[in-house]
Amino acid sequence: MADRLEAPLATTLRAKGLFNDHPYNIDIFGTLSTPAAYDLIAQSDCIVCFGTALHDFTTDRGKLMKDKRIIQIDTDPTAIGGGLHPDVALVADAGLAAETILYWLNEADVAASGFTRDLDTAVLTQHVAGSGKAADGFVNYVETLERLEDALPKDRVLVTDGGRFMTEVWCRLSVPNPKSFVGTVSFGAIGLGLQEAVGAAVAAPERPVVLFSGDGGFMMGGINEFNTAVRLGLDLIIIIANDSAYGAEHIQFVDRKMDPSLTEFSWPSFADIAKSLGGQGFEVRSKDQLEQALKAMETRSGPFLIELRLDPEDVPAMRI
């Protein structure tokens, strides 16, 4: 249907990776879009939505849908209009609806839109680069994520805990398909990441599971479950984004020009904890240390933890 209409494709976060191999895939639709993809969506005049609730993050609180015709298709009648009132609603199976629309487009000899003919998807899916700068004793978060995207196993299951670190991971780390992505923030709580990563690793023992967690979330539910992962011998790679703070609160204090010290903590070394619980652990404060950790990761056996030491002033705000 997209090919017939010459229309770009995008997904919500939960369907991340669905259109990986399509030449006009612009990745995630909404506040997690790249600036170029966001501008492209803004230029469109009609958006056909399959199985999405169209909540505030997907629509950027309705701004992305302004002055557009919205067609919402879902098997659940109660999902229609839940986040935004569509111009056309259809209760139907996604595949059958797409096939039927395609049939009538051909029957009516409707011309293609031509919207994709001059698109450069490499540009449209390129997120803003990191500054490359970091204070002494810290690594630049965005630049490190870009390096991890290249170095981590490609056939991974990606799990994220909650925290301000997570949206950059969602944008910059790829997955093979939607079933390989596990977000753990449906209840708005942090500290659930390692438990769900353990579950994912048990469910898919033949594949490496990569968990990104914040320091606060790992302190809540990670330390004890790390030993569970060790006892089960799971192929689990854990990346701790350690800015020694509750990041969401830290940025709120800073935005209000308040002293953020109340949000900052002196945690124990997570790398040392990993070792003491029977796994491998590496603390990363420089590019060289990151490369050493990645080299060791190639011969890992069991749970493997990389602790990224981050400046709390240098972690980007959440894209919401």
Salt bridges, closest charged atoms under 4 A:
ASP3 OD1 - HIS22 NE2 2.72
GLU6 OE1 - ARG117 NE 2.44
ASP60 OD2 - LYS63 NZ 3.75
GLU143 OE1 - LYS287 NZ 3.40
GLU146 OE2 - ARG172 NH1 2.57
GLU149 OE1 - ARG156 NH2 2.55
ASP155 OD1 - ARG207 NE 3.18
GLU168 OE1 - ARG172 NE 2.68
GLU168 OE2 - ARG319 NE 2.96
ASP235 OD1 - ARG300 NE 2.76
ASP243 OD2 - ARG164 NH2 3.06
GLU264 OE2 - HIS250 NE2 3.22
GLU283 OE1 - ARG285 NE 3.42
GLU283 OE2 - ARG309 NH1 3.20
GLU291 OE2 - ARG147 NE 2.76
GLU298 OE1 - LYS295 NZ 3.81
GLU307 OE2 - ARG309 NH1 3.93
GLU313 OE2 - HIS250 NE2 3.86
